[in-house]
Amino acid sequence: MTREETDSAEALPSAAVVVVAPSDTFTRRHIGPRGDDVATMLDLVGQDSLEALVDATVPPSIRIKPLELTPLPEQPNRPLGEFELTERLRAMADANEVCRSYIGMGYSDVIVPPVIQRNILENPGWYTQYTPYQAEISQGRLEALLNFQTAIADLTGLPLANASLLDEATAAAEAMAMCHAIGRGKRTRFFVADDCHPQTLSVVRTRGHSMGLDVQVGPLDTLESGSDLAGVLLQYPATDGRIRCPRQAIESAHACGALAVMAADLLSLTLLVPPGDLGADIAIGSSQRFGVPMGFGGPHAAYLATLDKHARRMPGRIVGVAKDAAGRTAYRLAIQTREQHIRRDKATSNICTAQVLLAILAGMYAVYHGPDGLRAIALRIRALAGALAEGLSRLGHDVPDGPLFDTLRVEPQGIDSARILEAARERMINLRPYDDGTIGIALDETTETEDVL
């Protein structure tokens, strides 16, 4: 070692005093705007700071208080590294109380078949580059999506299904847009039954406002036909569990040239008359209860099925079957001009927001159980719901008459609903409260007899 090299080595601090912040690479690895980018953006929108921008754009009611992730006490000036941050977040998450939910509203706990969980949900070959842009390297994904489409078409009684959308509420909004487009933009009124799920009502109202549509929400018997009516949206079963025959409403819509949209529970369709047989033009809904975990609320892959004549107005992917150059069966995306990466000005959807992985899970769940298995699950849930309704009725509580599937709305007698909700909360159970003092209870695939008792 030369004298210069020795001097340089001695000039270095000893290993005992070298502190390498593990957060350096962690910070660099996460893409974010640079300081100059932020300043340019704020100048463009006319705000002084990011905090002021948030205050001006995000309603206070939906803001989440930032997590208090304080630095380490022994090194208060050093940010947390990735491992340290993960450990801190895990300790905070352990403080959560996980309750058993019977809320419903389109969300159901499920049993994920282990073979599907291990080989698809936990398999990087499926959960990474799963958007099937290039048919030549996506044949497996496309075939799985075709299975999903086939299951949806069979259950809804409508011949053409797409390969999923973002979630049920946005699928309802897409169906409204379809009705408006099929009416060539001349029909500007859309009616929504008030017993649809509340999140669906909110999204349809918002989308309708942006489209300049008059979205009317009310009881189904207040539907007024007319030449300005584009479509009608019905929930089947209703959000409170009631099952009503919608034929009269569908016929009223058709009489004035409007379309009928039914938001239907997929599992219930193994027992109920399918929308297509009832005369519906479009069926939409969530595929979550087909083996897709709740995932902290979604979004979960939605479905949309319709008649063949509306194919060009249909949003989302449609997987078709073709022949390759050698005459072998090949799968491809049909009517590709609908996608934004092909012709943006003609697009009806964005392929990246259509939940390929979760649609594949739902399709595989249907394949795993088969028609008889799905029907057995539905019959078991219905039997438990019926037993619960009978038991509550014998206890003196008011349970609505009529057919039900998995959900019932109870009017307590002789006891305040607030006390019932509090007693349920003490037992780590979530029920659905209504403004009128009634309580909703929704059962699912994971419900056991002991839960009902």
C-alpha positions as CSV (number, residue, x, y, z in Angstrom):
1,M,0.0,0.0,0.0
2,T,1.4,3.4,-0.9
3,R,1.7,6.3,1.4
4,E,-1.1,8.1,-0.4
5,E,-3.3,5.1,-0.1
6,T,-2.5,4.7,3.6
7,D,-3.4,8.4,4.2
8,S,-6.7,8.0,2.4
9,A,-7.5,4.9,4.4
10,E,-6.8,6.5,7.7
11,A,-9.0,9.4,6.6
12,L,-12.1,7.1,6.5
13,P,-14.2,6.8,9.6
14,S,-14.1,3.5,11.4
15,A,-16.8,1.0,10.8
16,A,-18.1,1.6,14.3
17,V,-19.2,5.1,13.5
18,V,-20.5,4.6,9.9
19,V,-24.3,4.9,9.8
20,V,-26.0,3.7,6.6
21,A,-29.6,4.8,6.5
22,P,-31.6,1.8,5.3
23,S,-34.3,4.2,4.0
24,D,-32.1,5.6,1.2
25,T,-32.8,2.8,-1.3
26,F,-36.3,2.5,0.0
27,T,-37.0,6.1,-0.8
28,R,-35.3,6.0,-4.2
29,R,-37.2,2.9,-5.2
30,H,-40.6,4.6,-4.9
31,I,-41.5,6.8,-7.8
32,G,-42.8,10.3,-6.8
33,P,-42.7,13.8,-8.1
34,R,-39.5,15.8,-7.6
35,G,-39.5,19.2,-5.9
36,D,-39.5,21.1,-9.2
37,D,-42.4,18.9,-10.5
38,V,-44.4,19.7,-7.4
39,A,-43.7,23.4,-7.7
40,T,-44.7,23.4,-11.4
41,M,-47.9,21.5,-10.7
42,L,-48.9,23.8,-7.8
43,D,-48.2,26.9,-10.0
44,L,-50.4,25.5,-12.8
45,V,-53.4,24.8,-10.5
46,G,-53.0,28.0,-8.5
47,Q,-52.3,26.5,-5.1
48,D,-49.5,27.4,-2.6
49,S,-48.9,23.9,-1.2
50,L,-49.9,20.3,-1.5
51,E,-51.9,20.7,1.7
52,A,-53.8,23.6,0.2
53,L,-54.4,21.5,-2.9
54,V,-55.8,18.6,-0.9
55,D,-58.0,21.1,1.1
56,A,-59.4,22.5,-2.2
57,T,-60.1,19.1,-3.8
58,V,-60.8,16.4,-1.3
59,P,-63.9,16.6,0.9
60,P,-63.1,16.5,4.6
61,S,-65.6,13.6,5.1
62,I,-63.5,11.2,3.1
63,R,-60.0,12.2,4.2
64,I,-58.0,9.7,6.3
65,K,-55.8,11.0,9.1
66,P,-52.1,10.3,8.3
67,L,-50.5,7.5,10.2
68,E,-48.3,8.5,13.1
69,L,-45.1,6.8,12.0
70,T,-42.6,8.4,14.3
71,P,-38.9,7.9,13.9
72,L,-37.0,5.6,16.1
73,P,-36.4,7.1,19.6
74,E,-32.7,6.3,19.6
75,Q,-32.3,8.0,16.1
76,P,-35.0,10.7,15.8
77,N,-33.5,12.3,12.7
78,R,-33.3,9.1,10.6
79,P,-36.3,8.0,8.6
80,L,-37.6,4.4,9.0
81,G,-36.2,1.8,6.6
82,E,-38.4,-0.6,4.7
83,F,-38.1,-3.5,7.2
84,E,-38.6,-1.1,10.2
85,L,-41.6,0.5,8.5
86,T,-43.1,-3.0,7.8
87,E,-42.7,-4.0,11.5
88,R,-44.2,-0.8,12.7
89,L,-47.2,-1.1,10.4
90,R,-47.6,-4.8,11.4
91,A,-47.7,-3.8,15.1
92,M,-50.4,-1.2,14.3
93,A,-52.5,-3.6,12.3
94,D,-52.4,-6.1,15.2
95,A,-54.5,-3.6,17.1
96,N,-57.4,-4.1,14.7
97,E,-60.5,-6.0,15.9
98,V,-61.7,-8.4,13.2
99,C,-65.5,-8.8,13.4
100,R,-67.8,-11.3,11.7
101,S,-69.8,-9.3,9.1
102,Y,-73.4,-10.0,8.2
103,I,-73.9,-6.6,6.4
104,G,-74.4,-7.9,2.9
105,M,-74.9,-5.0,0.3
106,G,-73.1,-7.1,-2.3
107,Y,-70.2,-8.3,-0.2
108,S,-70.0,-11.8,1.1
109,D,-67.3,-13.9,2.9
110,V,-66.2,-16.9,0.8
111,I,-64.3,-20.1,1.0
112,V,-61.4,-19.9,-1.5
113,P,-60.7,-23.5,-2.7
114,P,-57.0,-24.1,-1.7
115,V,-56.1,-25.4,-5.2
116,I,-57.2,-22.0,-6.7
117,Q,-55.6,-20.0,-3.9
118,R,-52.2,-21.7,-4.3
119,N,-52.1,-22.2,-8.1
120,I,-53.6,-18.9,-9.2
121,L,-54.0,-16.3,-6.5
122,E,-50.5,-17.0,-5.1
123,N,-48.9,-17.9,-8.4
124,P,-46.8,-15.1,-10.1
125,G,-47.5,-16.6,-13.5
126,W,-51.1,-15.5,-13.0
127,Y,-51.1,-12.5,-10.7
128,T,-48.4,-10.4,-12.5
129,Q,-48.7,-9.7,-16.2
130,Y,-52.2,-10.9,-16.4
131,T,-53.7,-8.3,-18.8
132,P,-54.0,-10.3,-22.0
133,Y,-52.9,-7.7,-24.5
134,Q,-50.9,-10.1,-26.7
135,A,-53.0,-13.1,-27.6
136,E,-49.9,-15.2,-28.7
137,I,-48.6,-15.2,-25.1
138,S,-51.9,-15.1,-23.2
139,Q,-53.8,-18.2,-24.4
140,G,-54.1,-19.6,-20.9
141,R,-55.5,-16.3,-19.5
142,L,-57.8,-15.9,-22.4
143,E,-59.2,-19.4,-22.0
144,A,-59.8,-18.8,-18.3
145,L,-61.6,-15.6,-19.2
146,L,-63.7,-17.4,-21.7
147,N,-64.7,-19.8,-18.9
148,F,-65.8,-16.8,-16.9
149,Q,-67.9,-15.4,-19.8
150,T,-69.5,-18.8,-20.3
151,A,-70.5,-19.1,-16.7
152,I,-71.9,-15.6,-16.7
153,A,-73.9,-16.2,-19.9
154,D,-75.3,-19.5,-18.5
155,L,-76.3,-17.9,-15.1
156,T,-77.9,-14.7,-16.5
157,G,-79.7,-16.3,-19.4
158,L,-78.2,-13.7,-21.8
159,P,-76.0,-14.9,-24.7
160,L,-73.1,-12.4,-24.6
161,A,-71.0,-11.7,-21.5
162,N,-67.8,-9.6,-21.3
163,A,-64.7,-10.6,-19.4
164,S,-65.4,-8.4,-16.4
165,L,-65.5,-4.8,-15.3
166,L,-64.2,-2.9,-12.3
167,D,-67.0,-3.5,-9.8
168,E,-70.8,-3.8,-9.5
169,A,-71.5,-0.1,-9.0
170,T,-69.4,1.1,-12.0
171,A,-70.9,-1.8,-14.1
172,A,-74.3,-0.3,-13.3
173,A,-73.1,3.1,-14.5
174,E,-71.7,1.4,-17.7
175,A,-75.0,-0.2,-18.3
176,M,-76.7,3.2,-18.0
177,A,-74.3,4.6,-20.5
178,M,-75.1,1.6,-22.8
179,C,-78.8,2.4,-22.6
180,H,-78.1,6.1,-23.4
181,A,-75.9,5.1,-26.4
182,I,-78.4,2.5,-27.7
183,G,-81.1,5.2,-27.6
184,R,-78.7,7.3,-29.8
185,G,-78.4,10.0,-27.0
186,K,-82.0,11.1,-27.5
187,R,-83.3,9.5,-24.3
188,T,-82.1,11.5,-21.3
189,R,-83.9,9.9,-18.3
190,F,-82.7,6.8,-16.4
191,F,-84.8,5.3,-13.6
192,V,-83.2,3.4,-10.6
193,A,-85.2,1.4,-8.1
194,D,-84.5,2.7,-4.6
195,D,-83.9,-0.8,-3.3
196,C,-80.6,-1.1,-5.1
197,H,-77.4,-1.2,-3.1
198,P,-76.5,2.3,-1.8
199,Q,-73.1,2.4,-3.4
200,T,-74.7,1.6,-6.7
201,L,-77.1,4.5,-6.3
202,S,-74.3,6.9,-5.5
203,V,-72.1,5.9,-8.5
204,V,-75.0,5.9,-11.0
205,R,-76.1,9.4,-9.8
206,T,-72.6,10.7,-10.2
207,R,-72.0,9.2,-13.6
208,G,-75.5,10.3,-14.8
209,H,-74.8,13.9,-13.7
210,S,-71.5,13.9,-15.7
211,M,-73.4,12.7,-18.8
212,G,-76.2,15.2,-18.4
213,L,-78.8,12.5,-17.7
214,D,-81.8,12.8,-15.4
215,V,-81.3,10.0,-12.9
216,Q,-84.5,9.3,-11.0
217,V,-84.5,7.1,-7.9
218,G,-87.7,5.8,-6.3
219,P,-89.9,2.8,-5.6
220,L,-90.4,0.6,-8.6
221,D,-94.1,1.2,-8.7
222,T,-93.5,4.9,-9.3
223,L,-91.8,4.3,-12.6
224,E,-93.2,6.5,-15.3
225,S,-92.7,5.4,-18.9
226,G,-92.1,7.9,-21.7
227,S,-90.2,8.5,-24.9
228,D,-87.4,10.1,-22.8
229,L,-86.7,7.0,-20.7
230,A,-83.5,5.3,-21.6
231,G,-83.5,2.5,-19.1
232,V,-84.5,1.0,-15.8
233,L,-82.2,-0.5,-13.2
234,L,-83.5,-3.2,-10.8
235,Q,-81.7,-5.0,-7.9
236,Y,-82.4,-8.8,-7.9
237,P,-82.7,-9.7,-5.0
238,A,-83.1,-6.2,-3.5
239,T,-80.5,-4.8,-1.1
240,D,-82.8,-5.7,1.8
241,G,-83.2,-9.3,0.6
242,R,-86.7,-9.1,-1.0
243,I,-87.2,-11.1,-4.2
244,R,-89.8,-9.5,-6.5
245,C,-90.8,-10.5,-10.0
246,P,-89.7,-7.6,-12.2
247,R,-91.7,-8.6,-15.3
248,Q,-94.2,-5.8,-15.1
249,A,-91.5,-3.1,-14.8
250,I,-89.5,-4.7,-17.6
251,E,-92.6,-4.8,-19.8
252,S,-93.3,-1.1,-19.0
253,A,-89.8,-0.1,-20.0
254,H,-90.0,-2.1,-23.2
255,A,-93.4,-0.6,-24.1
256,C,-91.8,2.9,-24.4
257,G,-88.6,1.6,-26.1
258,A,-86.4,1.7,-23.0
259,L,-84.1,-1.1,-21.8
260,A,-84.2,-3.1,-18.6
261,V,-81.0,-3.6,-16.5
262,M,-80.9,-6.1,-13.7
263,A,-78.2,-6.1,-11.0
264,A,-78.3,-9.7,-10.0
265,D,-76.5,-11.8,-7.3
266,L,-74.6,-14.5,-9.2
267,L,-75.1,-17.2,-6.6
268,S,-78.8,-16.6,-6.3
269,L,-79.1,-17.1,-10.0
270,T,-78.5,-20.8,-9.5
271,L,-82.0,-20.9,-7.9
272,L,-83.9,-17.9,-9.3
273,V,-85.3,-17.3,-12.8
274,P,-82.4,-15.7,-14.7
275,P,-82.6,-12.0,-16.0
276,G,-82.7,-13.1,-19.6
277,D,-85.7,-15.3,-19.1
278,L,-87.4,-12.3,-17.3
279,G,-86.9,-10.1,-20.4
280,A,-83.9,-8.1,-19.2
281,D,-81.7,-6.6,-21.8
282,I,-78.6,-6.2,-19.6
283,A,-77.5,-8.0,-16.5
284,I,-74.8,-6.7,-14.2
285,G,-73.4,-7.6,-10.8
286,S,-70.3,-8.6,-8.8
287,S,-68.5,-11.9,-9.1
288,Q,-67.0,-11.5,-5.6
289,R,-68.9,-14.3,-3.9
290,F,-67.5,-16.7,-6.5
291,G,-64.4,-17.5,-4.4
292,V,-62.9,-13.9,-4.4
293,P,-61.8,-12.8,-0.9
294,M,-63.3,-9.6,0.4
295,G,-59.9,-7.8,0.1
296,F,-60.8,-5.0,2.5
297,G,-63.8,-4.0,0.4
298,G,-62.7,-4.4,-3.2
299,P,-63.1,-3.5,-5.9
300,H,-64.1,-6.9,-7.1
301,A,-64.6,-8.0,-10.7
302,A,-68.0,-7.2,-12.1
303,Y,-69.8,-8.9,-14.9
304,L,-72.0,-7.5,-17.7
305,A,-74.1,-9.7,-20.0
306,T,-76.5,-8.6,-22.8
307,L,-78.0,-9.5,-26.1
308,D,-75.9,-10.1,-29.2
309,K,-77.3,-7.1,-30.9
310,H,-75.8,-4.8,-28.3
311,A,-72.2,-6.2,-28.7
312,R,-70.9,-3.0,-30.3
313,R,-72.2,-0.9,-27.3
314,M,-70.8,-3.3,-24.7
315,P,-68.0,-2.1,-22.5
316,G,-65.0,-4.2,-21.4
317,R,-63.2,-7.1,-23.0
318,I,-64.9,-9.8,-25.0
319,V,-62.8,-13.0,-25.5
320,G,-63.6,-14.8,-28.7
321,V,-62.6,-18.2,-30.2
322,A,-60.8,-18.2,-33.6
323,K,-58.5,-20.5,-35.6
324,D,-54.8,-19.9,-36.0
325,A,-52.8,-20.3,-39.2
326,A,-52.6,-24.1,-38.6
327,G,-56.3,-24.4,-38.1
328,R,-56.0,-24.9,-34.3
329,T,-58.4,-23.3,-31.8
330,A,-57.1,-20.0,-30.6
331,Y,-58.4,-17.4,-28.2
332,R,-58.2,-13.6,-28.8
333,L,-59.8,-10.4,-27.8
334,A,-62.8,-9.7,-30.1
335,I,-63.9,-6.2,-31.3
336,Q,-60.6,-4.7,-30.2
337,T,-61.4,-1.2,-31.4
338,R,-63.2,-0.9,-28.1
339,E,-59.9,-0.7,-26.2
340,Q,-58.1,2.6,-25.4
341,H,-54.7,1.4,-26.5
342,I,-56.1,0.8,-30.0
343,R,-58.4,3.7,-30.8
344,R,-58.8,6.0,-27.9
345,D,-61.5,8.2,-29.5
346,K,-63.7,5.1,-30.2
347,A,-63.0,3.3,-26.9
348,T,-65.8,2.1,-24.6
349,S,-63.5,0.9,-21.8
350,N,-60.0,0.7,-20.4
351,I,-58.7,-2.9,-20.4
352,C,-56.5,-2.3,-17.3
353,T,-59.4,-1.6,-15.0
354,A,-61.3,-4.7,-15.7
355,Q,-60.0,-7.1,-13.0
356,V,-58.5,-10.0,-15.0
357,L,-57.1,-11.9,-12.1
358,L,-60.3,-11.7,-10.0
359,A,-62.4,-12.7,-13.0
360,I,-60.2,-15.7,-13.5
361,L,-60.6,-16.6,-9.8
362,A,-64.4,-16.4,-10.2
363,G,-64.4,-18.5,-13.4
364,M,-62.2,-21.1,-11.8
365,Y,-64.5,-21.2,-8.7
366,A,-67.4,-22.0,-11.0
367,V,-65.4,-24.7,-12.8
368,Y,-64.2,-26.1,-9.4
369,H,-67.7,-26.5,-8.0
370,G,-69.7,-27.1,-11.2
371,P,-73.4,-26.3,-11.6
372,D,-74.5,-28.9,-8.9
373,G,-71.9,-27.7,-6.4
374,L,-72.9,-24.0,-6.9
375,R,-76.5,-24.9,-6.4
376,A,-75.8,-26.8,-3.3
377,I,-74.0,-23.8,-1.8
378,A,-76.9,-21.6,-2.7
379,L,-79.5,-24.0,-1.2
380,R,-77.5,-24.3,2.0
381,I,-77.3,-20.5,2.4
382,R,-81.1,-20.2,1.6
383,A,-81.9,-22.9,4.2
384,L,-79.9,-21.1,6.9
385,A,-81.5,-17.8,6.1
386,G,-85.0,-19.4,6.2
387,A,-84.2,-21.0,9.6
388,L,-83.0,-17.6,10.9
389,A,-86.2,-15.9,9.7
390,E,-88.3,-18.6,11.3
391,G,-86.5,-18.4,14.6
392,L,-86.7,-14.6,14.8
393,S,-90.4,-14.7,13.9
394,R,-91.0,-17.2,16.8
395,L,-89.2,-14.8,19.1
396,G,-91.8,-12.2,18.2
397,H,-89.8,-10.0,15.8
398,D,-91.2,-8.8,12.5
399,V,-89.7,-10.6,9.6
400,P,-91.1,-9.8,6.1
401,D,-93.1,-12.4,4.3
402,G,-92.2,-13.7,0.9
403,P,-89.3,-15.5,-0.7
404,L,-85.7,-14.7,0.4
405,F,-82.3,-15.9,-0.5
406,D,-79.5,-14.9,1.9
407,T,-80.6,-11.6,3.4
408,L,-83.5,-10.5,5.7
409,R,-84.5,-7.2,7.2
410,V,-85.8,-7.5,10.7
411,E,-88.0,-5.1,12.7
412,P,-87.2,-5.8,16.4
413,Q,-90.1,-6.0,18.8
414,G,-89.9,-5.1,22.5
415,I,-86.2,-4.1,22.3
416,D,-84.4,-1.1,20.8
417,S,-82.3,-1.8,17.7
418,A,-79.4,0.2,19.2
419,R,-79.2,-2.3,22.1
420,I,-79.2,-5.2,19.6
421,L,-76.4,-3.6,17.6
422,E,-74.4,-3.0,20.7
423,A,-74.9,-6.6,21.9
424,A,-73.8,-7.8,18.5
425,R,-70.7,-5.6,18.6
426,E,-69.7,-7.0,22.0
427,R,-69.8,-10.4,20.3
428,M,-67.6,-9.1,17.4
429,I,-70.5,-9.2,15.0
430,N,-71.4,-6.5,12.4
431,L,-75.1,-6.1,11.4
432,R,-76.6,-3.6,9.0
433,P,-78.5,-0.8,10.6
434,Y,-81.3,1.1,8.7
435,D,-82.5,4.6,9.5
436,D,-86.0,3.3,10.4
437,G,-84.7,1.1,13.2
438,T,-84.8,-2.2,11.3
439,I,-81.7,-4.4,11.0
440,G,-80.3,-6.3,8.0
441,I,-78.7,-9.7,8.3
442,A,-77.0,-11.3,5.3
443,L,-75.6,-14.9,5.4
444,D,-72.9,-16.4,3.1
445,E,-71.0,-19.4,2.2
446,T,-69.0,-19.4,5.5
447,T,-72.0,-19.2,7.8
448,E,-72.4,-22.3,10.0
449,T,-75.5,-23.6,11.8
450,E,-73.9,-22.5,15.1
451,D,-73.7,-18.9,13.8
452,V,-77.5,-18.9,13.2
453,L,-78.3,-20.4,16.5
